[in-house]
């Protein structure tokens, strides 16, 4: 999920909500003391530099927004703590009843926090609106195999799929495309404002939102009527504070002004905090990747440029791949908290390869100036190439500036490139990147589910969220084929073939793979329970005291 992502502005927040948010802005971890009897604290404060674009599930495909959705919306399928494998959440059962029909039976008596019944009609509405709105910054591309959704009775939902035996569809139902929303509150054809969602109390997850100040503070309260897989929230109230600077996030966690810091502290800050006996550093498996996206229209020699030439454009991308030194970025910038990534599917997932190591650089993972020069010369590129490379500050952590300064140095020291670095706030960035504003730009990906397909379909389908004008029909055909492949060995081979084809085109250049890290107060527990291979940070697992 980009962190894959406009009516995203907070409009007219009610006076009562604004007042609550102002009170919350003064909250800190120090106010969340345990009672005199030693029982767990009733509230926890979490700090983050992540940003929200919108909490409407149809309009966002980024980690900051999905972090909110995971707390407040119900899902048909979800991942229990400690497991990447999905199970029914607000559903009683879910199974293929025919090769192209996936049938879900809902639990009876489900309700939203506002008292509205939650029925199959809301489920059908939720998926229909995802496809109808198809927002460029939304996750509708994950539903590419969904032909239609039916609600034959109040507790039955039947998904009809285009391709049979979709092995990823149960996981998709737990993804950013999967939150179930209240059809009495949300628009069927347009994004609904955050203010209207909060005012409508349209929640049925473990928490409800009590107050909301866009990208400043959110206060959550436990939802007593949650009937899903994950169980009741362990802490009644969770305050989340959004930071513009990671330095301030670090200062507040080390002074116990907040209880949890999650996304994003620099590697240096994490190393420093690991020596502080007031806090604990907790890590877990990570599927996060970092990569550079090329816009096939506007990159050097791109399709809409004055000197358009697809062979030269490919040579430029190949030369960049030849020159990037992943080891240096991982060690110098991230102190080993990230590792080099040499393909599109990260190490540890079935089907992962090292195809980029084999094809580019010196063949062993190191850069090669000679190879970059030869690639450009063979395509007839003789002049120094100008790359207008965009990155986003803070959203991918405070080290993004150092990361891209090093990439700039690696490319420019070759004598083949001039790199113009620019940075933009993420909310604006997520709009601009889909409108051909950036010829080359940074993205990170936080997986929607633990399957190799989640690193392929959203990126390289014709309607990918990247919107970078890449379209290879052979890749599209094989992506479609592997999704419905029931033979696991054959599917693994297909996943490997897709990586080889995409590596030859270089729509993107992935280069780092990271872990999940949270820093918590010494009396906070539960972080290790939620830092699991589902890649979802669920506040309801946390306790203090």
Secondary structure, 3 states (H helix, E strand, C coil): CECCCCCCCCCCCCHHHHHHHHHHHCCCHHHCCCCCCCCCCCEEEEEECCCCCCCCCCCCCCHHHHHHHHHHCECCEEECCCCCCEEECCEEEEEEEECCEEEEEECCCCECCCCCECCHHHHHHHHHHHHHHCCCCCCHHHHCCEEEEEEEECCEEEEEECCCCCCCHHHHCCCCCCCECCCCCCCCCCCCCHHHHHHCCCCCCCEEEEEEECCCEEEEEECCCCCCCCCCCCCCEEEEEECCCHHHHHHHHHCCCCCEEECCCCHHHHHHHCCCCCEEEEEEEEEEEEEEEECCCCCCCCCCCCCCCHHHHHHHHHHHHHHCCHHHHHHHHCCCCEEECCCCCCCCCCCCCCHHHHHCCCCCCCCCHHHHHHHHHHCCCCCCEEEEEEEECECCECCHHHHHHHHHHHHHCCCCEEEEEEEECHHHHHHHHHHCCCCEEEEEECCCCCCHHHHCHHHHCCCCCCCCCCCCHHHHHHHHHHHCCCCHHHHHHHHHHHHHHHHHHCCEEEEEEEEEEEEEECCEECHHHHCCCCCCCCHHHCEEC
